[in-house]
């Protein structure tokens, strides 16, 4: 039986052939890709599924490009490695159009920075505010209140404190580098620039936990050319144990090996300090983190001058 259709034009009937029946495209297969881990500060294990990340945790580029399968899997593995819970707003996958094609980055919320800092027993608080210009006067003020018309916000600042460090981790950031003048930047410029200052200060204070994690506002500034490109966190290699680190300390002459196994170690506290520095140097991947370690080593009274020099030499060699 023919299924041709007929069309009348100026009283004449024309037959139209039946449209070709193409086979339906096969449904895109979804692999059951799942990572399981316990987020930082949580007590229960969570599951992060590929299909849920793709559906709920991705913001495409402005041109509508979506991430590749590899982009999504990398995001999932980084969330696991950094113990981030994207369902609590810790992270999401943000796309940017670039001259080299679409790029996707793991973006962190300022709440994730604060949560990770608060879970560190050495965290001793953070204060922040804005920098305003009033005539020829520059004023640092805690909080985000200012007088529009009389004052202009020119930047933000933050100070993070650690119980085990004498250094105050101060950061100040200029608003013209980060502000888009749109959306939240237009409505709350003081609150927005404070977020950027807080993230910079906390990264300096806790490089092991926060190095290479950035806010959306920081990535936006790089895409628009106001900041150099930011490095994304790499998937970690297997960390070395303290025993392996201790052997390296002996090999490098930072500590003396014990000749008597029953001998009490009078330098045990110094050994632990150096072990910690070695682990921090090994995991350091940013200049901010290196500067923080350098200041700590220079001001650490528990180290001998020889130990201090050797630790700083190792840091210099690591950072090139």
Buried (B, 14 or more C-beta within 10 A) or exposed (E): EEEEEEEEEEEEEEEEEEEEEEEEEEEEEEEEBEBEBEBBEEEEEBEBBBEBBBEEBBBBBEEEBBBEEEBBBBBBBBBBBBBBBBEBBBBBBBBBBEEEEBBBBBBBBBEBBBBBBEEBEEBBEBBBBBBBBEEEEEEEBEEBEBEEEEBBBBBBBBBBBBEEBEBEBBBBBBBEBBBBEEEEBEEEBBBBBBBBBBBBBBBBBBBBBBBBBBBBBBBBBBBEEBBEEBEBBEEEEEEEEBEEBBEBBEEBEBBEEEEEEEEEEEBEEBBEBBBBBBBBBBBBBBEBBBBBBBBBBEEBEEBEEEBBEBBBEBBEEEBE
